[in-house]
Amino acid sequence: MNPLSKQYVEDMISRQGSNQGKVIVTNNPAFDRFYQLENSHAKVKREFRDHLGIADDQQVITFIGFPERDYTEGYAAYVYESTATALQPIIQGKTFIYWPHGRGTDALPPELTHLSDNANIIFKQRGWWQEHNIGIHRQLVSADIALMTNSTASAEVFTAWGLQKTPMCLPIDITLLDDYPDLKINQTLRRYDLVRTISSRSELISQLPDVVSGNKSWEPHNPCGRLRELQWLDRPLNTVVQGILSLL
């Protein structure tokens, strides 16, 4: 658990007069940070670009890696190759970052190594990101577009949009269910329709140029209203603490 979040939970429970020794918290919602009004996303984005040597005028497209072994054999390679094909004609003059999942291969997928020489392709192993204190939160704040496959990161970005935190990346779910209809995924993320989705290789190739062009129709739909509708207005850690206290 994030040390600051852990301390926050312990302090809240202590103030409630409960014995925190009865409670072991093993995790917390990562998007809790988006509820902290003191966070400066502009500062995070600037520091991120400085770390990686990315010019201010460069559009940054990040691919949030996924745990390949959780999916059908051959699916990961199919997604990577489809993404590379879609990016090839539009990647010139842009920065593409591949961010490896903690349960995925800690290497740049070979399908993504053949992008145009005019593109700035960045890959760092997980240890580098950890050493520089750059996790998924900073990736999402600092990119212009984030491509992801059935990732809880989509819920994090939706939350940030709903709280009107800017700058924030444009999230696109590229789970290719039309091509792999039997794929086992977290259906909750799709059920709530939090972010725009692309469901086939052909759609990815035809639609990604429109996404990259900045077409606002790809933005999350009414995130402020949806956040209220889903009752996600309170900090997740507050909800976690109240749930813990109700069980004591």
N, C-alpha and C positions, 0 to 999 in steps of 0.2 A: 504494500500500500504506500502511496505517496506520503512521506513523513509529515508534511504540513497538513494533509488531509487527516492522517491518523491522529495528530495532535488536536485538530479541530473536533473530531468525533469524541475523543477522550474528554476534552474540556466541556463540550455540550452535555455529555452524560454526567460528568461530575457536578455541573451546575444544577442538574435536575435532581441531585441528591441520590443517585443510584451508584451501586458498587460496580465500577467499571471492570473489576477483576472477574466479573461473571461474563464479560463480553469479549469475544475475539472477532475482530473485523478483518476479513481476509482480502477484501477488494472494495472498490468504490467506483461509481460511474465516472468515466474519464471526462465526460463533458461538463462536470461540475465547474471546471475552470472558466467556462463561458459565462457563468453567472456572477463572476467577480468583476464588479464595475471598475475596479482599479487597474485591471489588466489593460495594457496599451498594445493593441494589435498592430498598430502602425510601427511601434518600436520593435516588436517581435519580427515583423516582416523585414524591416530594414536590417536588423542584426543577422537574420537568416541569409539574406542575399549577400551581405558582407562576408559571412563565413564561407560561402560557396563561390564567391566571385561572380555573381550574377548582376548584370547591369540593370539599372532602374527601369529602362524601357523594354526589357525582355519579358515576353509573356512566358510564364512558368506553368507547364503541364506536369503534374505529378501522378504517378501510377502507384496507388496504395497496394502493395503486394498482398497476396492471400495465401493461406496454408494449403499448398497444392495437394498434399496427401489427403485432405478432407473431401476431395472431389473425385469424380469418376476419372479413371485412367485416361490420359490424353486430353483432358479438358484444359489443364493449365497451358500446355503448349498451344492449343487451339486459340485460347484467349490472347496469349502473347503474340502469336503470329497474326491474328486478326487485327490487334491493336497496332502492330508495326505497319501492316498494309494500309490501315486507315490514316496513320500519321504521316506516312512517307511523302505524299504530295503537299502537305501543309506544314511540315515541321521546320522548314528553313527559317532561320532567324529567331527561333524559339529555343527555350531550355526545357529539356525533358528529364525528369528525375524519377528513378525507380527506387522505391522505398521497400525493403524486404520485410515481410511479415515475420513475427517472432517464431512462427511454426512453419515457415516456408524456407526454401533454399536461399542461403545467404550468398547469392551470386546474381549477376545480371543475367536474366534468361537469354539463351543464345538467339532466340527469335527477335530480341530487341537490340541486338548488337549490329544489325545491318541497316540502321536508319541512316539518312543522308549525312554526308560529311559536313554539310553546312549547318547541321543541328548541334546544339550543345547538349550532349548526353552525359548525365551525372549519375554515377552509382557509387555508393559507399556501403561498406559492410556494417552490420548492426553495431559492432563495437565502436565504429567512428561516430555514429549518431549518438550513442550513449555517452561517449567521451565528451562530446560537445553539447550535451544536454538538449538534444533535439529529438523530441518524440513525435507522436502522431499529432498532438495538439499544434505544435509549431509548424508541422508540415501543412496542416489544413488552414492555418492562419496565413501562411506565407505563399501558398500556391495561388495561381489564378483559376486553374481548373484541376479538379481531382477526379481521376478515373478509378473506380473501385468495383470489386465483385462481391455483392451481398455482404457488405462490411458494416459493422456497427459504427464506423466512421461517418456513414451517411446520417445516422441519428445525431451524432455530434454536430455536424455541419448544419443540419436542420435546426437544431436548438439555437445555434449561434445566429442564424438568419432570423429566427423567431424573436430573439432578444435584440435584434437590430444591431448586432456587433459587426463593425466594418473596420478594415477590409476583411473579406472572407472569401474563400474559394467557391467556385461553382461546382457542386457535387453532381457527378453523373455515375449512375449504377450501370455497369456494363456486364451484368450477369446474363449470359447468352442462353436463356431458357428455351427459346424457339429452336435452337440447334441441339440442345441437350435437355429435352423435356422431362427426363427422369432424374434430373440433378436434384440431390438432396440439399436444400438450403433452409436458412432461417426464414420461414414464411412471414413472420411478424413484420420484418422490415419492408417487405413488399405489400403486405396487407394494409399498412397505414399510408402507403403511397407518399412517403415523406419527400423523396427527391425524384427527378426525372430519370427514366430508365431507358436503356437500349438493350433489346432482347435478342438480336441476331447479328451475325457477322456482316450480312449485307446492309443492315441498318446502320451498324457502326461505321462502315466504310462510306456510306452515303450521307450520314447525318453529322459525323464528327466535324467536317468543315464548318457547318452551321453553328455548332457548339462553340468552336474556337473563334468564330467571327464576332462573338459577343451578343448573339441573338437572345434577348431577354426572355423569350418564351421558354428557355431551358432553365430558368431560375425556379427554385422551389415555389409552389403555388400557395399564396397567402400564409406564409409561415407564422406570422404573428397570431392570426386567428386560429390556426391549427394548434399552436402551442397552448392557447387558452382552452381550446376544445379538448385537448388531451390532458389538461391539467398538469402541464409540465412547468408551471410558472415558478415553483419553489426550487431552491437549490437541491439537487439530488441528495447531498449529504444530510440536509435537514430531514428529508423524507426517510433516509436510512436510519438516522438516529431515533426518530419518532417510532419507526417500526420496531427497532430494537427495544425501546422502552416499553412498548405495548406488550412485549413478550415476557418482561421481567416480573 
